Amino acid sequence: MKEAALFFNHFLIKDPVTGYLISTPSNSPEQGGLVAGPTMDHQIIRNLFSNVIAAGKTLNTDVALRNTLTEKLKLIAPNKIGKHRQLQEWMQDKDDPNNKHRHISHLWGMYPGNEINYDDDATMMNAAKQSLVFRGDEATGWSLGWKINCWARFKDAEHAFTMVKCC
């Protein structure tokens, strides 16, 4: 974890438009091509930095690194809600509510992560749910399992169970 955190500590750059730290270049598994600052990257990096900080505290090590990561955490581009009330997949609000792609990487912070949850920010959780509604239930293999688990995380067991029964 520490080595990955050291890598991202150096990899993140300041976005000239927003001033946030972003990951770039990156790749979109759903849409293809190189992109700057996809939401999933930032969610995973925030999770990594938080875990490295916590591990350092528990082990009473790496004070300087913990301080650096604590400061960088505050500067990483946050999750954003777009014009369709969705969790934005990108830095720019260009999500298409008619995009029915089976992948939902920008929901990583809600599942399998826990950065987005009802207890901390119901508004952001509802935006993540809106993204899942837009993408629809069509999926195959692991993406179907991921969507089922997302519906469970949204506390919509009936929807999750219906998806399980259909397969």
C-alpha positions as CSV (number, residue, x, y, z in Angstrom):
1,M,0.0,0.0,0.0
2,K,2.8,2.4,0.9
3,E,4.5,2.0,-2.5
4,A,1.2,2.5,-4.3
5,A,0.6,5.7,-2.2
6,L,4.1,6.9,-3.0
7,F,3.4,6.4,-6.7
8,F,0.2,8.3,-6.7
9,N,1.7,11.0,-4.5
10,H,3.9,11.8,-7.5
11,F,1.5,10.9,-10.2
12,L,-1.3,13.3,-9.3
13,I,-1.2,16.7,-11.1
14,K,-3.0,20.0,-10.6
15,D,-5.8,20.4,-13.0
16,P,-5.4,23.7,-14.7
17,V,-9.1,24.3,-14.9
18,T,-10.3,23.3,-11.4
19,G,-7.1,23.4,-9.3
20,Y,-7.8,20.0,-8.0
21,L,-5.3,17.1,-8.0
22,I,-6.2,14.6,-10.7
23,S,-4.9,11.4,-12.2
24,T,-3.9,11.7,-15.8
25,P,-3.4,10.1,-18.1
26,S,-6.0,7.5,-17.3
27,N,-8.2,5.1,-19.2
28,S,-12.0,4.7,-19.2
29,P,-12.9,1.0,-19.3
30,E,-16.4,1.9,-20.2
31,Q,-16.0,4.5,-22.9
32,G,-12.5,3.8,-24.1
33,G,-9.6,6.1,-24.7
34,L,-7.3,8.2,-22.5
35,V,-9.0,10.6,-20.1
36,A,-8.0,13.1,-17.4
37,G,-9.3,12.6,-13.9
38,P,-12.0,9.9,-14.0
39,T,-14.1,9.6,-10.8
40,M,-13.1,6.0,-10.1
41,D,-9.4,6.8,-10.0
42,H,-10.0,9.5,-7.4
43,Q,-12.2,7.3,-5.3
44,I,-9.6,4.5,-5.3
45,I,-6.7,6.9,-4.6
46,R,-8.6,8.6,-1.7
47,N,-9.3,5.1,-0.3
48,L,-5.6,4.1,-0.7
49,F,-4.3,7.3,1.0
50,S,-6.8,7.0,3.9
51,N,-5.7,3.4,4.4
52,V,-2.0,4.2,4.3
53,I,-2.6,7.1,6.8
54,A,-4.5,4.7,9.1
55,A,-1.9,2.0,8.8
56,G,0.9,4.5,9.6
57,K,-1.0,5.6,12.7
58,T,-1.6,2.1,13.9
59,L,2.1,1.1,13.3
60,N,3.3,4.5,14.5
61,T,5.4,4.9,11.3
62,D,5.8,7.2,8.3
63,V,4.8,10.5,10.0
64,A,6.1,12.6,7.1
65,L,4.3,10.5,4.5
66,R,1.1,10.5,6.6
67,N,1.2,14.3,6.7
68,T,1.8,14.6,3.0
69,L,-1.0,12.2,2.1
70,T,-3.4,14.0,4.6
71,E,-2.7,17.3,2.8
72,K,-3.1,15.7,-0.7
73,L,-6.3,14.0,0.3
74,K,-7.9,17.4,0.7
75,L,-6.9,18.4,-2.8
76,I,-8.0,15.4,-4.9
77,A,-11.0,16.2,-7.2
78,P,-14.1,15.3,-5.3
79,N,-17.1,13.3,-6.4
80,K,-19.5,15.7,-8.2
81,I,-23.2,15.6,-9.1
82,G,-24.1,16.4,-12.7
83,K,-26.9,18.1,-14.5
84,H,-29.0,14.9,-14.6
85,R,-28.6,14.5,-10.8
86,Q,-26.1,11.7,-11.5
87,L,-22.7,11.0,-10.0
88,Q,-20.4,12.3,-12.6
89,E,-18.1,9.8,-14.2
90,W,-15.7,12.5,-15.4
91,M,-14.4,15.9,-14.4
92,Q,-16.7,17.5,-17.0
93,D,-20.4,17.0,-16.7
94,K,-20.8,15.0,-19.9
95,D,-22.6,11.9,-18.7
96,D,-25.3,10.7,-21.1
97,P,-28.5,9.4,-19.3
98,N,-29.1,7.2,-22.3
99,N,-25.8,5.4,-22.0
100,K,-26.7,1.9,-21.1
101,H,-23.2,0.5,-20.7
102,R,-23.0,-2.4,-18.3
103,H,-20.0,-1.1,-16.5
104,I,-20.4,1.4,-13.6
105,S,-16.8,2.1,-12.5
106,H,-17.6,5.6,-11.2
107,L,-19.8,3.9,-8.5
108,W,-16.7,2.3,-7.0
109,G,-16.8,4.8,-4.1
110,M,-20.2,3.4,-3.2
111,Y,-19.5,-0.2,-3.9
112,P,-17.1,-1.9,-3.3
113,G,-15.8,1.2,-1.6
114,N,-17.6,3.0,1.2
115,E,-16.8,6.6,0.6
116,I,-20.3,7.3,-0.7
117,N,-22.9,6.1,1.8
118,Y,-26.3,7.2,3.3
119,D,-24.8,8.0,6.7
120,D,-22.2,10.5,5.4
121,D,-24.0,12.0,2.4
122,A,-27.4,10.9,1.3
123,T,-27.4,13.4,-1.6
124,M,-24.3,11.9,-3.1
125,M,-25.7,8.4,-2.5
126,N,-28.8,9.4,-4.4
127,A,-26.7,10.7,-7.2
128,A,-24.9,7.3,-7.4
129,K,-28.3,5.6,-7.5
130,Q,-29.4,7.9,-10.3
131,S,-26.3,6.8,-12.3
132,L,-27.2,3.2,-11.8
133,V,-30.8,3.8,-12.9
134,F,-29.5,5.5,-16.1
135,R,-27.2,2.6,-16.9
136,G,-30.0,0.1,-16.4
137,D,-30.0,-3.5,-15.2
138,E,-28.7,-5.1,-18.4
139,A,-25.3,-6.8,-17.7
140,T,-23.3,-9.9,-18.0
141,G,-21.0,-11.8,-15.7
142,W,-19.2,-9.8,-13.0
143,S,-21.0,-6.5,-14.0
144,L,-24.3,-8.1,-13.2
145,G,-23.0,-9.1,-9.8
146,W,-21.6,-5.6,-9.3
147,K,-25.0,-4.1,-10.1
148,I,-26.8,-6.5,-7.8
149,N,-24.5,-5.5,-4.9
150,C,-25.0,-1.8,-5.7
151,W,-28.8,-2.3,-5.4
152,A,-28.2,-4.0,-2.1
153,R,-26.0,-1.1,-0.9
154,F,-28.8,1.2,-1.9
155,K,-31.0,-0.8,0.5
156,D,-33.2,-1.9,-2.3
157,A,-33.2,-5.7,-1.6
158,E,-36.3,-6.2,-3.8
159,H,-34.5,-4.8,-6.9
160,A,-31.4,-6.8,-6.1
161,F,-33.4,-10.0,-5.6
162,T,-35.3,-9.5,-8.8
163,M,-32.0,-9.2,-10.7
164,V,-30.7,-12.4,-9.0
165,K,-33.9,-14.3,-10.0
166,C,-33.7,-13.3,-13.6
167,C,-30.3,-14.9,-14.0
